[in-house]
């Protein structure tokens, strides 16, 4: 999965919500959008990029990074059940 493409998409979401006057509402909106509209493998890949040693060098906007880190548990997909 192209990590930079995921970051670019997340940054576009962040640009929309960054204009909101209520920062907490903006952070929740970013996380909620990613949780609702991104498939689990996309969310896993985005979260995995933040765990890399070079994560500080990523081109992820500050508001997106803050939203993802603050809502990591909500964004983490449930484990797949074998069946």
Secondary structure, DSSP 8 states (H G I E B T S, - for coil): --HHHHHHHHHHHHHHHHT-S-HHHHHHHHHHHHHHHS-HHHHHHHHHHHHSTTGGGS---HHHHHHHHHTHHHHS-------
